[in-house]
Structure formats: structure tokens, C-alpha cells
Amino acid sequence: METLRSSLVFCIRAKINFLGFSAIKHRMCHSVSQIGEQSQDMSTLVKENRPQRFIRAGQPTPHTHPHLVQPGEDTDMLYMCGCLEPDCVLVLHTLPGKKAPLHKCVMFTPHHEPGQELWDGPRTGPSDAPGVWGVDAGLPLSDFIRYLGQLESDLNSPTLWYHSQCAPNPEIHRQLQGWLFGGRQGGMESPKYHLHALRLIKSPAEIELMRRACRISGESIAATMRATRAPVMEHQLFAMVDYQSRMRGADYLAYPPVVAGGPRANIIHYINNNQIINPGEMVLMDAGSEFRGYSGDVTRTWPISGEFTSAQRDVYEAVYEVQQAVITACTQHPTLDHLFSVMCTKLGKVLQELCILPLNFSEGQLMRAAYGFCPHHVSHYLGMDVHDTPLVPRNRPLKPGCIITVEPGIYVSENNTNVPSRYLGIGIRLEDDVLITEDGMEILSNSCPKHPDEIEAIVGADYK
């Protein structure tokens, strides 16, 4: 759609409120018009790149990434207004007879219920909503459907922007369904594609929050390395990184961490974290801190005895070399898919140097074979969600303000009979968080050591 004539945007429920008041107010004042401006470009982009069910390969779904899915959270709502409380509805709409960006934002909240608040704590009532969230008006949730009915008349059947799939509040969704299918004439579209396009580019305030989240993530893993000595249980390292993260100001871990010792590092989504790690083995830790609603995502692999074996160091240096190549490529503002190609090309070459892949492979054969040793994408968008803005395609060139991960790995199964035996069971991944800037990039997670010499110097340092 080329212009935004009359529109309604719904967001329901939220998770956590830590955005600044002025930033939230500014964001709401521009969201309606920006969604309209982006509609045509994003619709074309989505149609060209959207497979069945609108999910890009490698993006998280409850099936592929169950450890990252946290039901009931709606970071789009958080982004729009900073609302923390459940059972709230944010409505942004244009004004009768006025052109965008003139609009009104209304927050619908439940009435105060002293009996319930005795158990769950106080919550924001309708009269307090403008002061807390910067909205133009607060109204009782019981008035929600009646308000929509009046807007339907005043705005002459406006386009409704509401994401009806996976509704975070079933009761509110049920009421909406009755209104939506009660004879209204206006069309309905999901705002998520456009909200994700907005969320992709971080504001200066968001970048500062991401710097803090990523720095805490890196420092917490580094502190866990210092406190490591063999033998150790995986859950002890889990507890240590969680403790270190919170002590540095994080609200909690951004997702259940992977703490995979020995050959379990070859299980990409290993989160049992309940086995012993023996002397001579390595541990792969994938963990991130959430700070004021923004997430870090860092991975390091280290020998718990403080020194790599010859085979471990060879594979580690190979992964390190691949990651450096991909990070360097970020300075050219590529697409995530291009970064994946860079990883596969470089990974194939280092695997040949390790005598894991034959030297006579063609370039195509080499890339396909390399993918077998790193069967995941090298990057994803990062922000409020760990796998942020999943509706933005991976073939979109990166722009300043984007934050991504760079996470190559090499995983050698114990059952692989086609590689030198010295590498069997080794699994290594390195992951850093990268901000794309006007003149290149900035590594946000460099608070965590990564060079193999640095790793050997820091592991167990608390006991040396």
C-alpha cells in the first residue's frame, strides 16, 4: 500500500519495560506512518523471499529451536511502548479526517482488582497508563471492543493491522474474533513484517543497551573460564555463568545455555547440562545475558584442564581463522547468506589443511562437504530476541545499526570413520556479536578472550 489512509495497529501483552520514556513516545509517534511507508517495499520483499508459512530456512520455530521459544512473550509490544504487564492492549490509529502521521495511541488495561493484586502485586490502571507508558489515553479493557466498533464507523472501515497467529492472549483474541467476523468491511494484515523491519535497525539508545548486554555476556563467560578446573559438572558451569551474569547487572540469562562437555559439544542444541567433564576434555558454552530487554549471545570453547591437546588446538585455530574471515567480510555490509558462503568456502579450505577433506574436491564439493561439519547458519540477527526479527530475510544487505552474530563451528562426530582418529569427538564453536557501522563493524562481545593463547592463560586462573 502506497499511502496510509486509515489504519489500526494492535499489539497485545508484553514482557518487560526498561526503555526510556522519551524514546518510547518518539517511537509510537512514528510507528504508524513508518509501517505505512514500509508496506509496499516490505510486501514486495516478503513475497519475493517468503517460502511456505512465511518462515525463512534457519530461522527459529518451536520445532527447530524449542530451547529459545518462551511462550507468552511479545517483544513487538515491548518495542512499541515498553509495556510490561499482561492483559494489556495497545491500539494506534489514525484520526478521522487527518492524514498520517497524526494519530492516537490508547492503552487498554484491566481495572484494579485489590484481591488479585494482593497475590500478584499492584498493576497499572487505565488512569495511570498515560503517565507510565506515554500513551495518549488509558481505557478499561472492558471498553476495548466498543472502542473498536466506534473507530470502525469513524474511520470508514480502516485497514486493521493485527497479528492473529499465535495470539499471546487467548481471551482477548477470542473477543477480537467475534468483532472481526461480525460483518466489518475493512481489510486485515499482520504488522509483524513491518515491525521487524523497524526493529532491525537499532537506535543509538538500543545500541548502548546491546553494548552492555554483550559486554556482560562476554565478561560472564570469561569469569566462568577463570573458575574452571577439572573435573567439573556441566551444571556447575551453568550456575557460574548465571551467577556472574546477574552480578554484573543482567536481569537473567537470555536463553537456556548450552554447556556441553567433551563429545556432547557435537549436539547443537544440547541443554541437559548434567554430565561430568573430565580432565583433558573441552567444554562448549553458548550463553547470553539479557539486560533491560536486550540480549547478548556468545559462545566459547575451552579445555577445562587449561591446555589444549595438539588435535584440539588444531581444530580450534581452524575455527578461529574461519571466524576472523567472516567478521572481516562484515565490513562490506553483505547479506547473511553471503556470510554463510564465506564461512563454507573458508571452512572447506581449513578442513583440507587438517586432512579432514580431500585436496581434489571442486569448489562446490568443498562447500557442501564443509556444511556437513558445520550444519547451521553462521549468523542471525540479534536484539530484543536472541534470534531477532526472524521475518527479515537473510538475503537483505546489512545496514548500519544492524547487530548480528558470527558463529562458525567444526563438529566431528565420534562415529565419523572418514576423518583422522585424533579429531574424533571434538566439537568447537566460536560466536561473537557484531554491530554493523557506517565505516565497518564493531565487535560488541570482545570482553571475552578468544585467541587460543588467551584461553590457556585464563582457564583456571582463579586457582593458579
Phi, psi and omega in degrees: 000134188276325179232160180253094184281292177225129187213150172235133175239125179252137164227137184236130175065166181203184185242307188205148186238106176221007178284151179291148185300312184295323179295320180294314181299316179298318181296315180295326182291343181245349188296316183299311182292323181291324176299318179296317180295327183276346190305312185293312181296315182290324180298317177296317181298316181293318181296323182287332189241005189261115174280189182303137178068014170065028182241125177283145177302134179090350178277153188286138171226164177304333181279316186274331183228060184298334182285347180258348185274123180239100186303145174091347180276144177219092182286343173296319177296316178302316181297321185287322188216351180079015184288135181260329198274146178286166176062032175247149178230127175259127177240123173246130181213153174290167184257142180304127177078003181245153178262152174298146016268010176299130185199180177225140176240130185233133175252125177259125181228157177293156173295158173298135174232095185307322180297318179288321181292338175299325181269319188258351182095165183292155177222167184279124176273173183304319184291336181268350186302315181300320180288328183278315188248357178076016178283166180285330183204152172239135181226156177296144178301332180294342180268000190302305184294321179296322178296318178297319179299321178292320178295323179304320179283313185294324184262006176059060178055068183288163170291134181256126176255103183210130179271103187274347180275140179054049182300131184287339181233101185300324183290315178295321179297321179298317178296319179296321181301319179298322179286319183297322184256023180264018176107006180293151188262337184289158179279172179222135176222159176275135177275356190299320181300320183281324176296321179293325176296323177291317183291337183300320181265115184279142175284166176305321179294319178295322180298321178295320177295321179292322176302317181292315181299317182287324178295316178298319179301311181295316180296324182291320177291321178299318178296326177292322175301314182299329183268009183270131167211150187272149349281163181210148176275145178302321183291337176291320177291324173303310182297323181294313182292327177294313179299311182298324180295311181293323180294340178265007174106358178291152178285321176183179175290143185287341181194161177299122186285156170268121174232090191246112180268148175057223183292346179292346175296344178276359174264106192302317183253040179288116178228013176296318174051046186226018182249162178275143176252121188268159176307139181091346178267163175254165173234135174257119178244121175245107185212153179212151179259144172256125181234114178053040175090002181239146193245139167263165182204100187231142176229135172224154176231131183214154177280126187288342177276354176096359180214131177289144164286168181301316181292318179298317181293322178301313181290320180299313180296328177294315179295319179301317180294319179295316181297321179299322179294319181290319178298319177299322180294338180296337183293343182267009181054054182279185169269163176296325179295325177294320177299323177297320178295320177300317180298311183298321179296311181292321180298319178301319182293317181289330176292329174293320180294332177275001183064027176271327177243148181294153180281344185267011178290142170289171181299318179296316178298322183294317180294319179294319180293322179298321180299331178295337179261355174213078189277041175215163179293156182273351187204154169210161178289151184226143179180236176297319174261152178297309170263085191279156175039058185294346180275355175277124183297154179281351179263022178264125180303138179290144180236159176305134184103345174285144173235130184226167171259156170230111191218070174284161177206166170228125182235118182244108182296147175297339184264004181282114183267004185253010181235160177303139187298334183296340182263353186299134177085357181276129174227123184224134172222142173236132183222131175229161181254128190235127174265128176277127182242173180300320185252016178154243181203165177224127178277115185277342186252024184284008173286353180251124179303151183217326179300143184302326177293321177296321180298311181296331181285329187266330185297125179074013184299334179294342183249003183270000000 
